[in-house]
Amino acid sequence: MGADCMAPLRLVYKLARTVNEIHGDLLSTFPDSCPGLYTLQRWHTEFDKGVFALEKKTRPGRPRETKTEENVARVKRLVEDNPRMTTRQVAAEVSLPSTTVFRLLTEDLGLRNLLSVLVPHQLSEANKTQRVKCCQDLLKLFQDHGEDFLGSHLLVQDEFWFYWDWRTHVGPVLDPPCETDSEKDDDSDGVHLQAEAADRNTMIEYLRTTGKRFLSLKKDKIRLKDCLLMWDNA
């Protein structure tokens, strides 16, 4: 419907014409832009109420486009300050729908939820630098303490420990532990699992933690600053 129909519509209304008659007159005059019968009925009702200005009114509400650079920056600041915020909490802070906040977090910021913490999909430069430093610390421990650094200077959590069969040509390494040894000297803090075969040349012992081994360092008065804590591989 064009604005051209509004003036004739008001005129024929004042002539007390019916809606069907008005529609027929407008259709013959404006065949390409004549409004539908339902629209004319709605306007006719408004005219009966004394409302003759039918321009579109400004409606309150959020803008259609919520995926703006400003909103992305606001969401980013919030999760950087507190990575444990939920999507609903972030949405309440920035006054946006939870679905929009979820898209901003996953699509624009490239974050994912890991153990209730929002972490980036890709490693940042700081993450990469930290991993390099960790490898350098491991290398220094080995250079300073030799093979003993695994037993006395490295505290691990949820890691696999590999024992290679020294009788093969794979390489000289430690013998796999047996059940009697683990009962006498249990370094796995009570959760030592029986070794299982990985292949014909390898045995794996799964240690959940080396906590008791770490506590023994205090008794031996070894410098704890020479110990390195490994918490998974994240």
N, C-alpha and C positions, 0 to 999 in steps of 0.2 A: 504494500500500500504506500502510495506517495503522499506528500503533503498537499498535492493538488486536489485531493478528494475531500480534504477537511472542510474547506469553505462551502462547497456545494452540499456537503452532508449537513452542516448546521442549517443551511437554508431550507432544505427539504424537510428537516425535522420540524422547523418552525411552521411549515405548511401542514403539519399534522399528518404526514404520510406514514404508512406502516413500514416496517422493516423490509418486508419483501418488495414493496413498491420502491423504496429507496435503493435497494440492491439492484433492481432492474434498471432504474434511471442511471445509476453510477456505472453499471456494467456497459450500457450503451454509450456512455460518454467517455469512460476510461476503460476500454476493454483489456488493456495490457497491465494496468495497475490497480484495478478495482479490488478492494478488500473482500474477504470472504463473508458469507452470511453470518457465521458465528461472531466474527469480529464486529460486524455492524450491530448485531444484537447487543453485544457487550457495551459498545459505544452508546447505543440508544438508551440503555439502562443508566449509564453515567449522565447522559443529557437530562434524563428524568430527575436525577438528583441535583441538577444545576451545575454539574461539572462539565465545562465546555473546553477546558485546556487539557488535552490528552497527551502532552509531550511526555517522554520517558523521564521518570524521576530517578534521582541518584539514590542508589540502594546502599545501605551500610553493609559492612562485611570485609573480609580479608581480600586483598588483591588476587586476581587470578594467577598471576605469576609469583610464586613464592620461592622459586629456585633462583635466587639472586646472589650476587657475589657478597653482598652485605650479610645475608642470612648464613651463607656458607662460612664466612669469617666468624660470625657469632657462635655458631655451633662448634667450630674448630677450637675457639678459645675455651669454651666450656669443657670439652673433653680433654683438652691438654691440661687444664687445671685439675680436673678430677676424672680420670679415665674410667672410674667405676660407676659413673652416672648411667642410669637406664635411659632408653629412648623416650619414655614418657616424662622423665624428669627433665631431660633436655628440651622436649617439646613444651613443657610448662614454662620453662625459663625464657624461651624465645617466642612464645605465643604462636606456635605453628602446629599443624596436625602431626601426629606421631608418624603417619605414613610418609609425610614430606621429610621429616627429620631422618627417618630411616634411609630414604633415598640419598639425602645429603651425606650421611655418614658412610654409606656403602659405595655410592657411585661417584660422588664428588671428592670425598676425602679418602676413599679407598680403605676404610676401616672394617674390621670384623670383630665379632665378640668372641673372646677367648678367656674362659674361666671368669666370666663377669667383668672382664676388662676389655676396653676397646683398644685394639692394637692395629697397627698398619699392616696391610697386605704385603707391601714391599719394605725391605729394610732401608732405614734412613742411613745417612752418612755416619751419624752417631752410633747406630747399631753396628755398622760394619767396623767402625773404629774400635768399639768395645770388644768385638770378636777377635780382631787382630791382637789387641792387648792381652786377651785371655790366652791366646795361643803362644804369645811371647812369654807370658808368665809360666805356662806349662813347660816350655822349652828350657827356661831358666832353672826351674825346679829339677828337671832331669839332668841338666848340666851340673848343678850343684850337688845333687844327692844320688845320681845314678838311678838304678832300678828301684832303690829303696823309696823313692818319692811316691810310688803308687801305694805302698803300705803305710807310710808314716807321715806323709805330707799332703795327701790328697783326700778330701772328704767329699763323697759323692752322694747323690740322692736319685733314686729311680734310674739307674744306669745298668747297662750290660757290661759284664766283665768277661773278656775272652781269654781262654787258656789254650795255647797252641801245643800240640803234641810235639815234644822236642825230638822224638824218634823218627819223625818224617823229615822230608827235605824242605818243608814249608818255611821253617825258621826256628831258631832256638828260643823257646819261651818256657813259661811255667807249666808244671804238671797240673792236671785237673785235680781239684780237691776231692777227697772221699768223705763219706758220711762220718766216719770215726774221727777224722781230723776236725770236721766242722763242730762235732759235739764237744771236743776238747778245747778248741779255740774258736769260739763263735764270734766272728767280727761283724756279723750282719745284724746284730741287735735283735736276735730271736726270730728273724724272718728269712733265714737262709733256706733256699730251695735246692733240692737235689739237682745236680748237674744233668743236663740233657744233651743228647748228641745233635750237633748242627750238621756235620758231614763226617766222612770217614777220617778226617785229619784234625777235626776241631772239636773242642768241648766248650760249653758255655755255662758259666755260673751266674745266676741272676741275683745280685745284691740289691736289696731295697735301700739300704743305708749302711754306711760305715761309721755309725755314731759311736759305738763302743771303741772302735779303733781310734777315733778322734779324742775320746775322753782319756784314753791311756796316754796320750801325749802330755797331758797335764801332770800325770804321775811321774812320767820320765823327765819332766821339766824341759821338754823340747821347746824351742822358741816357736810360739804359735804364729808369729808373724810370717813364718816360712811355710804356713799351710795355706792351701787354696781350696775354697769351697766351690763345688760344681753342682748346680741345681738344674738338672735336666739339660737340654741342649738348646733352649729358647734364647 
